Amino acid sequence: MADAERPPIDKPCGEGIMPDGLAAARALGIDLDAAPGLRFPGIRFWEGATSVEARFARGPGLGIRRTALHQALIDHAEQAGVRLAWGTAVTGIDGERVHAAGERVAAHWIVGADGGHSRVRRWAGLDACTRQSLRYGFCRHYRTAPWTGLMEIHWGDRCQLYITPVAEDEVCVVLISSDPHLRLGEGLAQFPAVERRVGNLAALPGERGAVSASRRLRAVWRGNVALVGDASGSVDAITGEGLCLLFQHAAALAAALERGDISLYESEHRRVGRRPGLMADLMLLLDRSERLRRGVIGAMAWHPPLFAGMLAYHTGAAI
Ligand SMILES: Cc1cc2nc3c(=O)[nH]c(=O)nc-3n(C[C@H](O)[C@H](O)[C@H](O)COP(=O)(O)OP(=O)(O)OC[C@H]3O[C@@H](n4cnc5c(N)ncnc54)[C@H](O)[C@@H]3O)c2cc1C
């Protein structure tokens, strides 16, 4: 495994792992039960003064700093005997060779897990998309006791603010929108209830921005190269399903390689992406239409089992 960065690797992220993501990690042998972070038992939506909340059907999600998650993944990889090369940028691939740190390393299989801007994807000729749209996320951390035990999504005018409690004294706040110029400080004004909580606090160092891509590729493997995680396509960040998909891709690819048939990976990749893709479409529809959003969130607030049903579907507990 080669990564251009060095641990602990941080990344702009909402830092919420849904219960299906925790289950997917567990299926890989990564038990995040002991990892530092805060469990959140469900989700709350806010639209103006209207709110609706529901608990997850199968145990809590986990709010966890990316640096802590990264350490847990490193520990697991080391225990599994993976050789980890940090600060090692991969600069090219050819056939069964990977170019890194001035060397050509022999590799029977090459797995591109190099994120949304994947170069491995380009080198392997897998950039062709059946769909692609971009939004922009900006993340800040605040040193404050979480005022909510749930993960909260506040819906605004063509943007959302989501809040994840990640420690007893820290929350992660993300603003996401289609406007690359809308920064968190400015966007916060749309959400007075949150602004009252954090507006006077100094954000912890390290505000970061990132592109949240909705991207579906025509193919996720070619020859001896396969893509996993964001490199292989992604759903909008508002779903909180990116990490779950990454773990599911890893398990699906390992199973396909074990059976000696990499083509099995393609169909499994499509299958696991279907539900998050559908939920992302629904959420982006709510983002685009204020009228629809008010109607849907109002209806769910009036009849909360609707929201509980949607959340159960979202996290794979209803199928
Ligand atoms: C604003 C925002 C909020 C989000 N919130 C959530 C959330 O709450 N919950 C959730 O589950 N998901 C969330 N996501 C999605 C989640 O962050 C991603 O799905 C996840 O990080 C994908 O992991 P990855 O390993 O595929 O890619 P990355 O995390 O991008 O990792 C790629 C790695 O590849 C390395 N790399 C890249 N190029 C090279 C190279 N040439 N050589 C060597 N190494 C290289 C990088 O250094 C990096 O370490 C969010 C995304 C955004 C943008």
PDBQT file of the ligand as one rigid body, heavy atoms in Angstrom, charges set to zero:
ROOT
HETATM    1  C1  LIG A 401     -17.589  17.511   2.454  1.00  0.00    +0.000 C 
HETATM    2  C2  LIG A 401     -17.651  15.997   2.563  1.00  0.00    +0.000 A 
HETATM    3  C3  LIG A 401     -18.293  15.410   3.632  1.00  0.00    +0.000 A 
HETATM    4  C4  LIG A 401     -18.372  14.002   3.728  1.00  0.00    +0.000 A 
HETATM    5  N1  LIG A 401     -19.004  13.444   4.790  1.00  0.00    +0.000 NA
HETATM    6  C5  LIG A 401     -19.071  12.094   4.907  1.00  0.00    +0.000 A 
HETATM    7  C6  LIG A 401     -19.669  11.475   6.054  1.00  0.00    +0.000 A 
HETATM    8  O1  LIG A 401     -20.138  12.143   6.985  1.00  0.00    +0.000 OA
HETATM    9  N2  LIG A 401     -19.693  10.115   6.108  1.00  0.00    +0.000 N 
HETATM   10  C7  LIG A 401     -19.166   9.329   5.109  1.00  0.00    +0.000 A 
HETATM   11  O2  LIG A 401     -19.240   8.101   5.199  1.00  0.00    +0.000 OA
HETATM   12  N3  LIG A 401     -18.588   9.889   4.023  1.00  0.00    +0.000 NA
HETATM   13  C8  LIG A 401     -18.510  11.244   3.910  1.00  0.00    +0.000 A 
HETATM   14  N4  LIG A 401     -17.894  11.810   2.829  1.00  0.00    +0.000 N 
HETATM   15  C9  LIG A 401     -17.327  10.919   1.799  1.00  0.00    +0.000 C 
HETATM   16  C10 LIG A 401     -16.003  10.324   2.277  1.00  0.00    +0.000 C 
HETATM   17  O3  LIG A 401     -15.155  11.351   2.743  1.00  0.00    +0.000 OA
HETATM   18  C11 LIG A 401     -15.340   9.588   1.116  1.00  0.00    +0.000 C 
HETATM   19  O4  LIG A 401     -16.280   8.731   0.512  1.00  0.00    +0.000 OA
HETATM   20  C12 LIG A 401     -14.147   8.757   1.592  1.00  0.00    +0.000 C 
HETATM   21  O5  LIG A 401     -13.165   9.587   2.159  1.00  0.00    +0.000 OA
HETATM   22  C13 LIG A 401     -13.559   8.000   0.411  1.00  0.00    +0.000 C 
HETATM   23  O6  LIG A 401     -12.376   7.386   0.816  1.00  0.00    +0.000 OA
HETATM   24  P1  LIG A 401     -11.265   6.970  -0.249  1.00  0.00    +0.000 P 
HETATM   25  O7  LIG A 401     -10.248   6.192   0.525  1.00  0.00    +0.000 OA
HETATM   26  O8  LIG A 401     -11.896   6.384  -1.432  1.00  0.00    +0.000 OA
HETATM   27  O9  LIG A 401     -10.611   8.347  -0.738  1.00  0.00    +0.000 OA
HETATM   28  P2  LIG A 401      -9.773   9.408   0.103  1.00  0.00    +0.000 P 
HETATM   29  O10 LIG A 401     -10.273   9.483   1.497  1.00  0.00    +0.000 OA
HETATM   30  O11 LIG A 401      -9.787  10.647  -0.741  1.00  0.00    +0.000 OA
HETATM   31  O12 LIG A 401      -8.294   8.814   0.157  1.00  0.00    +0.000 OA
HETATM   32  C14 LIG A 401      -7.496   8.732  -0.993  1.00  0.00    +0.000 C 
HETATM   33  C15 LIG A 401      -6.051   8.526  -0.559  1.00  0.00    +0.000 C 
HETATM   34  O13 LIG A 401      -5.270   8.320  -1.740  1.00  0.00    +0.000 OA
HETATM   35  C16 LIG A 401      -4.054   9.018  -1.587  1.00  0.00    +0.000 C 
HETATM   36  N5  LIG A 401      -3.535   9.312  -2.947  1.00  0.00    +0.000 N 
HETATM   37  C17 LIG A 401      -4.154  10.038  -3.925  1.00  0.00    +0.000 A 
HETATM   38  N6  LIG A 401      -3.391  10.043  -5.037  1.00  0.00    +0.000 NA
HETATM   39  C18 LIG A 401      -2.277   9.314  -4.752  1.00  0.00    +0.000 A 
HETATM   40  C19 LIG A 401      -1.113   8.941  -5.495  1.00  0.00    +0.000 A 
HETATM   41  N7  LIG A 401      -0.918   9.333  -6.788  1.00  0.00    +0.000 N 
HETATM   42  N8  LIG A 401      -0.178   8.186  -4.884  1.00  0.00    +0.000 NA
HETATM   43  C20 LIG A 401      -0.330   7.774  -3.602  1.00  0.00    +0.000 A 
HETATM   44  N9  LIG A 401      -1.424   8.093  -2.854  1.00  0.00    +0.000 NA
HETATM   45  C21 LIG A 401      -2.362   8.861  -3.422  1.00  0.00    +0.000 A 
HETATM   46  C22 LIG A 401      -4.397  10.279  -0.794  1.00  0.00    +0.000 C 
HETATM   47  O14 LIG A 401      -3.246  10.763  -0.126  1.00  0.00    +0.000 OA
HETATM   48  C23 LIG A 401      -5.473   9.740   0.173  1.00  0.00    +0.000 C 
HETATM   49  O15 LIG A 401      -4.914   9.309   1.392  1.00  0.00    +0.000 OA
HETATM   50  C24 LIG A 401     -17.792  13.197   2.709  1.00  0.00    +0.000 A 
HETATM   51  C25 LIG A 401     -17.150  13.796   1.624  1.00  0.00    +0.000 A 
HETATM   52  C26 LIG A 401     -17.070  15.186   1.544  1.00  0.00    +0.000 A 
HETATM   53  C27 LIG A 401     -16.368  15.811   0.367  1.00  0.00    +0.000 C 
ENDROOT
TORSDOF 0
